[in-house]
Amino acid sequence: MRKAAFWITVSLILLMVCQKRTRIPDEMIIARIGDRTISKNEFIRRSEYTLRPAYCKWGDNTIHKKIILNSLIAEKLMALEAGENHALMHHINFQAYIRGRREQAMRKMLYKEEAYQKVELSDKEVTDLFQAAGRTYHLQYFNVPDSTTASEIQKYLKENPDQFVSVFEKYYGNTNVPERDVAWSDYEIAQVEEALFTQPLKNASVIGPLEIEKNQYLFMRINGWTDKRVFAEADVKKRWDRVKERLTLRRASVLWGGYISRVMRGKHLEFQEDTFYRLADILADVYHLQDREKQEIFNDRFWDRSQQNSDIEKITEAVKTESALLTAPLFTLDGKIFTVQDFRTMLASHPLVFRKRRFNRKEFPEQFKLAVVDLVADQYLNEKAYEKGLDRHPWVKRTEMMWQDAIVGMFHRNAYLDSIGKRSAFIENYMPVIRDDLNPYVQSLQKKYNNKIKINANLLKQIRLTRIDMFAVQKWEPYPVMVPQFPVVTDEHRMDYGKDMEQEKR
């Protein structure tokens, strides 16, 4: 008897960079610190996409918003105080990490220009999907592992749509057909969403086969639905905007996939089999660790503690008993040979991204190969982004500076605490150290750089923040953590320094 069917939630596509990406918002500046800036968007993301300390947790509280802005400005001041000659700035791994962060931002901007902004929607398209957007379908489903079987089932069910359960029992035995509810508000894979919500469907309709992964074909049967209608003007507008954004993202994904195909046209990547399988066999043991070790690595990645060198360390650790492997050719790209050492260097600014989150050890060589292919594709996208000058785009530069200043600023904070012998006390209980030591130090920096600081106090008043603790990550990216940790440097809310931007305009 075969194993029961399962719902597949990950779609294999040409390249993982074809994924849905978030829109890049327009920027308004809330603070300037010398040549650095903090945008409204950055202020909100640094506040809401990470965990804030209790002393500034309440977003609608004016005092707490001031503490947040003071903290972000203090982070910049500490980075300024550390200076361009800070030892960290010249560390090769740090430079590679910042380059990786910059290039990831550049690819997002490239996606915006080449895909998102080129989407054109008609009101009819939005209206049609709007009418189905309140539906939650009740489904029975199963999948089959090959196209031949899928074709046979499709032909049979077309003539006998009422035999859905019988077909399932034939292939999976006398067990219950899997069931689930699917709402438009849930983010499903594109094929399922398009099949269910872009056309009128009748009860008992059979859908499929949908090829949602290599050698995985999904069949679904509609067993009714519920429809949540909206009548209030605000609710109608909210749903309309969500429908329009979802359609835009879906269409942008197609355009982005086409753009990547054009960029990669004519490129030839060939793996050196002996080296590849030797390395894959070694790395399979490194990546498939015991649960406890996996959790520790997950925690590091989750908090972005060692993202810049974790994959490098894996390679180094894996081949330390086979030093000759580092100089062995791993793949040839457009006639140029890349050794394992060259691959290791590439990982310094672009950690591997596996297309599947869960896979067994036997699948590792294939998943490893796909991860390398995606890494190479991103290198070509980087080239296109550099050609367009996107490394100089204000949003990209601000993103790069955000990460650089956050890391350098916290290194400087820790160095200061070491210099006064308070590092251990800070780790044990940071509040007394903030009030007795860090607050006075931050105030001294505010005074020192007073003439270089400008604040948009009016914009700060307009911002509304949530009180929800949240930690945001972006899947399928080399650097999944969206923003640095919140800077724990001051709980002071007074803003008696710098100049007001609005007053300067008068």
N, C-alpha and C positions, 0 to 999 in steps of 0.2 A: 504494500500500500504506500502510495506516495505521501510526502509530507503535505500538510494543509497549506492552501494558498495564502499568500500574504500581500499586503498593500505596499506597493513600491512608492516611495516618496522622493526618490532621487532620480533625475533623468540624466543619462549619459548623452552628451552632445559633443560636437566637434572639438571644442575647447572649453574649459571651465570659465574662461574669461567672457564667454557668451552669456553669462548669468545676468539675472536682473540686477540692476544697480540703482542706487538711490540718486535722486536729483540733487544737484549741487545748488544750494540756495544763494541768492544775492546777499552781499555783505554790507553791513552798516558798522561803523567803527565806534566802539564804546570807550576805548582808551588807547592813547599813544604813549609809549615809553621809549624816548629816543627814536631809533629807527624801527622799533618793534610796534606792533599793533595787536589789540584784542578786539575781535569783531563781536557783534551781538550774537551771531550764530555760535562762535567759539565759547562765549560766556555761557550760553544755554547748554551747549553740549558738555562743557566741563562741569556744569552743575548737575545735569540730569542723566548723563550717560555713565556716571561713576558714582561711587558711594561717598557722600559728604559726611564730615564729622557732625556730631550732635549740635555743636554750637552754631551751625549755619544750615541746618537741615530744612527749616520751614521756608519754602520758596516765596510765599507771598508776604513774608515779613520784611519790611524795609531794612531793618538792622541786619538781618541775615544776608540780604542781597548785597549790602555794603561790605560785609565781612568777606563774602565770596569774591567781590571785585578787588578788595584789598589783598586777598590771598593770591589772586592771579597776577596782580601788579607786582606784588612782592616776589613772586617766582621769577618774573622778568628782571626785576632789580637784582636779584641774586645772580642771575645769569650774566647780567651786565657787569656786576662786581667781579665775577669769576674771570671774565675777560676772554678774548679770542685766543690767548696763549695758555689757557687752562689745559692741563695734561690730557684730560678726557677728550678735548677737541682734536687732539693729534693721534688718538688711539685708532688703529686701523679698523678694529671691529666696530667702534662707535661711528666712524665715518661711513662704513659700509651700511650700518643700520639706518643712519639718517638718509643716505642715498636711496635705500630701499623704501623708506617712508615717502621720500620725495617722488620717486618713480611710481609708486602706487597711486599717489595723488594725481600725477600726470596722466596715468591711464584712465582714471575716473574723469578727468577733464576731457581727454580724448574721446571717451564714450559720450560725454555730453555733446561735444561738437559734431561728432560723426554719426551719432545715432539719436539720442534723446531730442535734440533740437530740430531734427529733420522729420520728426513724426508729424503727420497731418491727419486729423480726424474730422469726420463729418458729424453733424448733429445727429443724423440717423443712426450711425454706429453707436454713439453714446446712448441714445434713446433706447435702442434695441436691447443693449446689455442692461441698462437701468431697469427695464421691465422684468428682467430675470434675476436681478441682483438680490432680491429679498428671499429667493427660494433656498430651501434646504432639502436636498434630495435624499430619499431613503433608498439605499442601494444594496443589492447582492452582487458579489464579484468573485472572480478567481483569475489566475493567470496561468499561462502555459509557457514552456521553455523553448519552443522552436517554431519557426514560421510555417512549416509543413502542417503540424498539428493545428496551429492557429487558423490556417486556411480551411482545413477540413471542418473545424468547429464553426467557422464563420458561414460556410456553405450550408451546413446542417441547420444552424439556428435561424438562418434567413428563411428557410422553408418551414421550420418548426420552432418559432420563438417561445412557445410555451414549454419547451423542454430544457430550459436553462438549468434547472435543478438536476434533471436526469443526466445531462452532459457532465456536470460537476461530479456527480456520484460515480460516473463511469471512469473518470480520471483520478479521483481522489478518494474513492471508497464511500461507504455509508456514513458520512459525517455531515454536520450542518454546514451549509454554504456560509462563508464569511459575510458579515453585513457591516455597514457603517453609514453614517450620515455625512453628507458633504454640502457645506454651505458656500456660497460665493465669497463670503467674507473670510473663509479659510484660504490660505495660500496653498493651492495645490499645484502639481506639476502642470505645465502649459497644455499638454495634450488632453488631460482630464478636464481642466477648466474650459478649454475650447469646446470639447465634446458636449459638456453639460449646459453651458451658459451662453452659447452664441446661436442657438436655434431652438424653436419650440419643440418640446418633447412630450410624448404621451406616456401615460402609465403603462407599464409592462414592456416598454421599449427596450430592446437589447442593443448595446453599444459595444463595438469592438470588432476586430482586435486593435488595440492601441499599443504600438511599440513604444514602451516607455523606458526601456533599458535594453541593452544588447541581449538578445535571446530571452526577452521577457515580454509577453503579449497579454494585455489586460482585457477582460470581458466584464461588462457591467449590465445589470438589469435594473430598470427603474421600478421601484415598488412604492410609488407615491411621493408626495412632497408636501411641505408646509410653506406658506408664503407670508413673510413679514412685510407688511406694507407701511409706507411712511406718508404722513399727511401734513405735519407741521412744516412750515417753510424752511426752518433751520435744518430739520432732518432730511428734507428733500435735497437741499443744497449740499449737505454733507455727503449723502449717498452719490449725488451727481458728480461731485469732485472726486470721490474715491473711484467711481467707475471710469471717469476720464483718465485719472492717473494710472489705473491698472491697465487700461487699453494702451495708453502711451508707453508704459514700460514693456508690455508684451510686443508692441510694434517695434519699439526701440531695440529689443532683444534680437529680433529678426534682422534689423538693419546692422546691428553690431556684429552679428554672426557673418553677414555678407561682407562687412568691412574687413574682418579678420581673415576671411577666406581670400580676399584680394591681396592683403598684406602677405599672406603665407604662400600665395601661388608661386609655384616654381621652386620653393624651398625644399631641400632634400636632407632628411635626417636619417642616418643609418647607424645603428648600434653595433659595436664590436661584441659579438655574442659571448666569447669567452670571458672578457672583462665584465660585461654587463651581468651575466649570471653569477659570477664569483662575487661581485659587489652586492647584487640583490640577495644572494643567499646569506651573506654576512649581515646586511642591514635588516633582513627579515627578523633576525633574532634580536636586533637592537630595538626595532620599532614595536615588536610584539613582546612587550615586557609583562611581568607579573602585575596583577591589579594594583598593588600598592605603589609600585614604581610608576605605573601609568598615571595614577592619581597625582603623584608628585610632579610629573612632567606636565600634566594637564594644568595643575595649579600655576606652574611657571608660565605656561603659555597664556593662561587666563589673565594673569596679571601683567603679562608682557615683560616678565623679569629677565628672561634670557633668550628672547625670541631671536636676537641678532646673531647668536652663536650656537644655539642648541643643535641645529642640523649640522653645523661644522664640527661640533664636538662628536656627534654620532659618527660622522665619516672618519674623523681622526681616531676615535676609539676603535672603530670597526676594523681599520686597516693597520693598526699599530703592530700587529704580529705579522703583517704581510706588507712591509714597507715598499716593496717593489710594485705593489698594486697602484700606488699613488701616481707613478709615472706611466702606467699602462694606458693605452688609448681606450676611451669609453664610448665615444661616438664621433662620427664625422658629420659636419654640418656645412653644406655647400662646399665641400672639398677641403675644409679645414678640420684638422684633428683636434679633439678635445680630450685631454687626459682626465683621470680621476681627480688629480690636483686642480685642474682647470674647473672641473665641476664643483669641487669644494669651494673654490673662490667665488663662483657664481652664487652659491648658497649663502655667502656672507651678507648679501643684500636682498636675497629672495628665498626664504625658506620654502621647502616643498609644500605643495597643496595637493592632497589626495582627493580624487573625485568622489570616492566612497568613504564614508565615515567608519563603516564596519566592514571588514572583509577578513577571510581566514588566511592562514599563512600561505596556502597554495596559490592564492590570488595575488600575493605580494609582487612577484615580478611584473605582472601586467599592470597593476596599479602604480608601481614604481615607474614603469616606462611612461605611462600617461602623465604622471606628475612631472617627469623630465621634459616631455613634449610641451606641456603647458608652461613650464619655466622658460623654455626656448621661445615659445610664442610671445610671452611677455617681454622678452628682450627685444624682439622686432617691433612690438608696439611701443616700447620705450624709445626706440630709434625714431619712429614716426612722431612721437610726442616731442622729442628734442628738436626735430626738424621744424616743427610748428612753433617752437619757442615756448612750449607750455611750462618748461622749468622756470620761466620768468613770469608766469601768470600770478597775479596777486593772491588768489586763493591757494595755489600750490605753494608759493613762498611762505604764506602765513601758516599753512599746515606743517611744512618743514620746520619753520621756526618754532611753532608750538611744541613739537616733540623735542627739538634741540634744547630749547630753553627749559622745558620741564625737567629733562634729565640733568642738564648742567646745573640748573637751579637747585635741584635736590642734592646733587653731589656737593655743591657749595654749602648748603644748609648743614649737611652731615659733617663736612670738614670744619665748619664753625663750631658745631656742637662738640666735636672731638677736641678742638683747640681750647675749649673752656671746661672740658671734662664732664660734659653732660649728655653724651650720646647714649650711654646705658640707661640713664634716668629717663631720657626721652622715650626710649623703646618701652620701658616699664610703665610709664605714666606720662604721656606727653603734655597734659594740661598745665601742671605747675611749671614745666620748662618753657612752654609757650608764654605764659604770663610773666615769668620772672626774667627770661633771657631772650626769647625770640621776638616778643613784642618790642622791647627796647631796641633790638638790633634792626628790625624792620623799620622802625621809626627813624633810626639814624640813616638808613638807606633812602627813605622818603625825603629826608632833609637834604641829603647829598645830591640826589638827582631831581630835586624839586622842579627846576627849570625845564626839565626834559619830559615832564609828565603832564598830559592833558586828558581830561575826563569828560565824557558826555553824560552829565548827571541827569538830564532830562530823559535820555534814552534808558538809563538804568531804572528810572521810576516806571516806565511803560512796560518793562519786562515782567511777565508772570511765570513763575516756576512751579513745578509740581512738588509734592511732598513724598513722592514714591521713591523708595530705594530701588535703583536699577543699575545694572551693569550691562552695557551694550557691546555686542560683538557683531562683526560682519562675516558671514560664512564665505568660504571659498576664496579668501584673500590670504596672501602670504603673511600679512600682519592683521589679524582679526580684531584686536582691541581697538576701539574707535578713538578713544582719547586717553591721555595720560591720567594717572591717579590724581585725585584732587590734592593740591599742595597744602599740607598741614604745616603752616608757618606762622599764622597769626589769627587771633580771635577778636581783633580790634575792629570796631565799626566806624570810628571817626575817620573822616576824609578831609583833613585840614591841610592838604598839601596839593601841589600841582595847580593847573589852571583849568577853568571850565571851557569846553569847546564852544558852547553856545554864546557865552559872553564875548569870546574872542571874535566872533563873526559880526558883532554889533559895532 
